[in-house]
Structure formats: structure tokens, C-alpha cells
Amino acid sequence: MFDYGGETGVPASEPRHLRVRGGTVLSGSIDVKTSKNAGVALLCASLLNRGTTTLRRVARIEEVNRILRVLGSMGVDYEWIGDDGDLRLTPPERLDLTRIDADAARRTRSIIMFLGPLLHDYAEFELPFAGGCELGDRTVEPHMVALRRFGLSVESSRSAYRATVKDQVDPPGTIVLTERGDTVTENAVMAAARYPAPTVIRNASCNYMVQDLCFFLERLGVRIDGVGTTTLTVHGREDIDVPVDYAPSEDPIEAWSLVSAAIVTESEITVRRVPIEFVEIELALTEEMGLVYCRSDEYLAANGRTRLLDLTVHPSPLRAPLDKIHPMPFPGLNIDNLPFFALIASCAEGTTMIHDWVYENRAIYLTELNRLGARVRLLDPHRIGVEGPVKWSGAEVVCPPALRPAVVLLLAMLRAPGTSELRHINVIHRGYEQLAERLQLLGAEIEPF
């Protein structure tokens, strides 16, 4: 067992590396934790509520901790309750935006989602410039297309977003998002949640974290029509002061990470509490590649809305798909699950092309699998060719500065015979709670050092 300290679920000791003895077949069952991206969105949305917000089973990860540090520095009182990751947030009468923890804010791109909630109560404010994974440049302009309709204007510099809000604006009416992005949609929805007139948002993301945000806002008394579609109609409330208790649903990216662990190690593992609606495309694609699995009957998540099931993965000989693998906005293959197909394709007979058209850097990081025996060829900054099956071998690898490729390397090490070392794993703690320890409970031989 690992020695975890503090509130983040991050190993207390420094430096943070993992030693993996690969080649072991795993077995058993494992529960999927609640969604990282939904949890972060709900923390931002708690700023809309003057009442106490209680969130259940929040993933105790570094990304959540950074947002909590920012909220705490602004005057929000928060406390962890019990051992299950329940979290209670109590806002002050007025936030103190002059004392914001700039170091924590700059380490997460999620800080951009403070714009939607804050524009209702502050005529001028400043937020530190957003950071996060190194996946290439991202513009805030799609956010501004929506938020300008609520009177917000932002000047960006390398260090800060300087925001001003007009006193009077015409009702936003219908907003067409120029990008069907998750955080863009969440910002627009949060801005609309406290605007006292209906707002129609078209080309909205209907991904899992957006749905959880909408379910949460409905608990706050905000009526939202069209949840799960690309057109949302938000009937806002000018003032929200509600004691609310909400449980975000399970994380489909973690669910697919665990399915990938079973595939690469040729193990029979039951992944419990899988949000099936959000991994159906991934599952259908791997089924075409030859994956054998069993499903349980469906049941509802604690939010009462999201469909879950238990998925048992069986060892399966795989073949490369005939077409390239590429992501699409939901209900397509999730962009965050795409890197795991470099790992899955390495286990399949034949050549697979993977096209990551969203990020200009991430495909490059997946070539690090070659250090473990994979045959990943970089075709251009967005495309890789993967040949399989491969003969895995142990190696020492430094984590790339991107969350999902780092986890892909860890899972590959579980298969590679001999001893591997994964260095500087801090990035994994941004999105996964005690992942190495939970894999250890399935029989993985992993130790921190």
C-alpha cells in the first residue's frame, strides 16, 4: 500500500516515480471513480450558488485540489466529509478576488470556467492566465463568442485575463457556439443560469460533464431543456440560494483506461460502474477488432440520470481496424480516450492509423511507447501509424507532460516483461485518484520510489 498524504490523493514523498514489474496477468474487479471533468465543472458552478453546495464522491485528484485552492483563496470555505470524498462548500457573502491563488490558478485551464459564474456579480475582475496539460495552444475566443452576449469583455495577456462587464445588455436570446467544446458550453450554460430570461445555446456539447453540470443546475432550480442534445434552452434565475446535495456520475475516461489495462495485459477484469452511454463507440470499435466482453444489466448512477453497467473484459486476439481511428464530439469517440487506442492497436494484428486532429502535440507523445517495444510511427503532428502485435520490453521512461499519454505508458509497462520505471508521474495525479494503488489491488506489481 502507498503512503498518501494531504487532501489530493497524491503520494506524500518526493520525487514521484513508479517501478513496474510487468508481464503479470491481472484479475478481479474495480470501481470507476466519479468524473474528473464533471467534478471540476461543478466546483466552478458552485460559485453561482449563495447556499451551501455538497458534492458526493468527488475525485481527490490534483486538478480538483488546484480549483479548491483557488476557491479557498477567494473566501470559499470547503471541507472534506468522511472517507468517501464528499465535499462541502460554503461561499462567503462576497468573494475576495484580489487574494486569488495565482500559482494554483495558472496550473489549470479550468480557471477559464470562472468567467461564466463571476460575470453576474463583479463589474471588473482579473483571473490568472490558464495553464494545464501541454497539448498545444488553445484560444479563449470560442468562450467569448458566448460570454460577450452577457456583457463580458476580456483582455488577455501572458499573465492574466482582465474582465469587464457592461451594466446593461440585451437578452442573449439564441447563441450559436463557434466550437462545440465542453468547457465552452459549460461557460455559456453557467452564464445563462443566472440570466433572468431564457437563453438558447446551439451547437452545444452534449458530453458527459456538460450533462452532469445541467443536472446539478436543475437541482438549483434552473430549468434546462434539451439536456443530452446540441440545443440547450436555459431558463435562468437571477438569484440562486439553495442548499444542494449532488453526486456527479462516473468518469468514462477512467472507465476506458481500466478496460485498456485489461486488454493490454490479456486479463479478465470486471470494470464496475461504467457510464456506458459515453464509451459505446469505443466499445463497438474494439468489438470489431475482436474484443470479447460481457455486460451486466444497466442501473442508474447516484445522480439518478446516468446509465451505468458492469463490464467484464476477456482476453481476446485483436486485429487492426479497416478504417482509421479518430475522435469526434459526443456521441463520437471521446478525444480523451483516443490515446488508449495506440496501446490497443499495439496489441492487434496489422497496422492502425490514429488521427488526433484536435491537438497538435499529443500524437508525438505516443511515440514514447516505442521505448517499450511498440512500433508507433509519427506520420505528421496529428497522425500516427501503429503496427502490432509487438513484443513488449521493460524500459525507463519519463512521463510526457500530458495526462492520457502518461497513463498509456503506465499501462504498457504492466504488459512489458521485466522491470520498467516511469519517472515524474505528477501529471497522472491531475486526473486519476490513486490509480497505481488500485491497479495493485488487481495484481499489478507497482511500487513508488
Disulfide bonds with the S-S distance in Angstrom:
none
